[in-house]
Amino acid sequence: MNPKEPFPQRAARWLAFGSAVSILFSIAASQILLALALVALLLSGAPLRLPRIKLPLALFLLGTLIAWAFSGNLTAGLPQIRKFYVFCELLVVFSSLRDLALIRWLFLTWAGFGGIAAGWGLVQFAQKVQQAREIPSDRYSFYIGERITGFMSHWNTFSAQEMFALIMLGAFLFFAPAVRERALWVACAGLLALAILLAETRAVWIATAVACLYLVWFWRRWLVLLVPVVIAIAFLASPSMIRERFTSLLHAKREDSNEFRKVTWRTGLRMIEAHPLLGLGPEGPKYRFDEFIPADVPHPRPEGWYGHLHNIYLQYAAERGIPTMLVMMWMLLQILYDFWRGLRGLPAGPGNRKFLLHGGIAVVLATLVEGFAEYNLGDSEVLTMFLVVVACGYLALEKDVVPDDFGAPREHR
């Protein structure tokens, strides 16, 4: 880093770093640091940069504004308009963190904070095991009703955060230059994986498996053959309630989310059919759900949360219209294309750019997969981490970003 650079520029870098890592334990701290980073960046006079997805991102935000303007209920949609602020994370990270050494430490810090959160989650699980001994029957409902959350308020948020931290740590271990502390980071990865398992969020299980398959395929392809063995060991070694959660993917119990999700998906399709161009407006599915619920849904409804549609594709189409949802898909597919094209231009062997691009692809794939069963990008904590990964992946494609590949020449110092 250049010791002669202006103080506001240095401040913007470290505030952006702080915002990106503090999201693992406090959204308030992350967003305060984001505001300070934005102010410092503006004061520094450094150029404001956005990655190549700025066009679909701008169209997505514009589509959201248009849907909101025509929704007929501006007050209800305000939470999603205020969430535009979260997208500033993409701007400050891409504009400020232009050194691969610092970006590398960002994701190792994610792993460390994620490991601490995982440790607290394991304590929470042990407490639940203790409490469950006092319940004579239906212990499965007890575990599913309130799962481990780490430092977050909900298990979905905790699970997705741990998943992103694990994916980026896995990409680091597979594709970055070797480090002496490798055993420490492998142990941290095991802790993150255990927390994901015990959080019992099935969509995250599947998304993590897809992301890990991608990483393993491009690291040691033959190891993919061992995946069924790993799954079988995880199943057999798990506590009984985890095994029941596995089997509920095919044989749902009354307490599981399979049935209520079918209701939300069917209702979402009716919303889209009625309002295909502009949707119901941001937050519209939450407030107008009863208008579109199919008549054959039994009363009382299957137990579950009906505040959104538990599917990012249906949610965005129902809220903002099919065109805006397709723009969102354009943006996500553009990220995959750009990162893949960038990987093809890298030399053989390990490198920080390689780990960032492989990790970025794996995170996008995990987000797309989990998005079939959850409105994951509607969660500010998850969205923040997703934008950090995307920004850092695009930084790996920038030629003026300072490399730090352990022995490679450090340019532009």
Secondary structure as UniProt FT lines:
FT   TURN            3..4
FT   HELIX           7..22
FT   TURN            23..25
FT   HELIX           27..44
FT   TURN            52..53
FT   HELIX           54..69
FT   HELIX           74..82
FT   HELIX           83..87
FT   HELIX           88..96
FT   HELIX           100..132
FT   TURN            133..134
FT   HELIX           139..145
FT   TURN            150..151
FT   HELIX           155..175
FT   TURN            180..181
FT   HELIX           182..199
FT   HELIX           202..219
FT   HELIX           221..226
FT   HELIX           227..237
FT   HELIX           240..247
FT   TURN            248..250
FT   TURN            254..255
FT   HELIX           258..274
FT   TURN            276..278
FT   TURN            282..283
FT   HELIX           284..287
FT   HELIX           289..292
FT   TURN            295..296
FT   HELIX           312..320
FT   HELIX           322..344
FT   HELIX           352..370
FT   TURN            371..373
FT   HELIX           376..378
FT   HELIX           380..395
FT   TURN            396..397
FT   TURN            399..400
//
